Amino acid sequence: MRREEYISDETVVKRANAAVRIELEKKRALDIPIVVYDRETQTIYHESDDGTRVEIGKRMRKERYSERIAKKA
């Protein structure tokens, strides 16, 4: 494949965002709870269409993968 045939990073990001938006709309239309991550509390929730949240878990690790690897080395 030549360089001219590649799609740009901006196009990849736009397509990924569109795919996520479409999937969320589909789940809302089918009344299926969506999974939401709250960055402030670092908690994972199931969020219903009516706005209710049910906690399903907490974040297991606090650091990035590269930081964990650096500690081991």
C-alpha positions as CSV (number, residue, x, y, z in Angstrom):
1,M,0.0,0.0,0.0
2,R,1.3,3.4,-0.9
3,R,1.3,6.3,1.6
4,E,-1.3,8.1,-0.5
5,E,-3.8,5.3,0.1
6,Y,-3.7,5.5,3.9
7,I,-6.5,7.4,5.7
8,S,-5.4,10.2,8.0
9,D,-5.4,10.0,11.8
10,E,-8.2,12.6,11.9
11,T,-10.4,10.4,9.8
12,V,-9.7,7.4,12.0
13,V,-10.7,9.4,15.1
14,K,-13.9,10.7,13.4
15,R,-14.9,7.2,12.4
16,A,-14.2,5.8,15.9
17,N,-16.2,8.5,17.6
18,A,-19.1,8.0,15.1
19,A,-19.1,4.3,15.8
20,V,-19.3,4.8,19.6
21,R,-22.0,7.4,19.2
22,I,-24.1,5.1,17.0
23,E,-23.6,2.2,19.4
24,L,-24.8,4.3,22.3
25,E,-27.8,5.5,20.4
26,K,-28.6,1.9,19.5
27,K,-28.4,0.8,23.2
28,R,-30.6,3.7,24.3
29,A,-33.2,2.8,21.7
30,L,-33.2,-0.8,22.8
31,D,-33.3,0.2,26.5
32,I,-30.1,-1.6,27.3
33,P,-27.9,-0.1,30.0
34,I,-24.6,1.4,28.9
35,V,-21.3,1.2,30.8
36,V,-19.9,4.5,32.0
37,Y,-16.6,5.2,33.6
38,D,-16.4,8.2,36.0
39,R,-12.9,9.5,35.9
40,E,-13.2,11.5,39.2
41,T,-14.3,8.6,41.4
42,Q,-12.6,6.0,39.1
43,T,-15.8,3.9,39.3
44,I,-17.5,1.9,36.6
45,Y,-21.3,2.1,36.3
46,H,-24.3,0.7,34.4
47,E,-26.4,3.7,33.4
48,S,-30.0,3.2,32.5
49,D,-32.0,5.2,30.0
50,D,-33.8,7.1,32.9
51,G,-30.4,8.2,34.3
52,T,-30.0,5.8,37.2
53,R,-26.5,4.4,37.9
54,V,-25.6,1.1,39.4
55,E,-22.0,0.7,40.5
56,I,-20.4,-2.4,39.0
57,G,-16.7,-2.0,39.9
58,K,-13.7,0.2,40.7
59,R,-10.5,0.8,38.9
60,M,-8.0,-1.9,39.7
61,R,-4.7,-0.2,38.9
62,K,-3.7,3.4,39.6
63,E,-0.8,3.9,37.1
64,R,-0.3,3.5,33.4
65,Y,1.1,0.4,31.8
66,S,4.4,2.1,31.0
67,E,4.8,3.1,34.7
68,R,4.2,-0.4,35.9
69,I,6.8,-1.8,33.5
70,A,9.3,0.8,34.6
71,K,8.9,-0.2,38.2
72,K,9.7,-3.9,37.4
73,A,12.8,-3.1,35.3
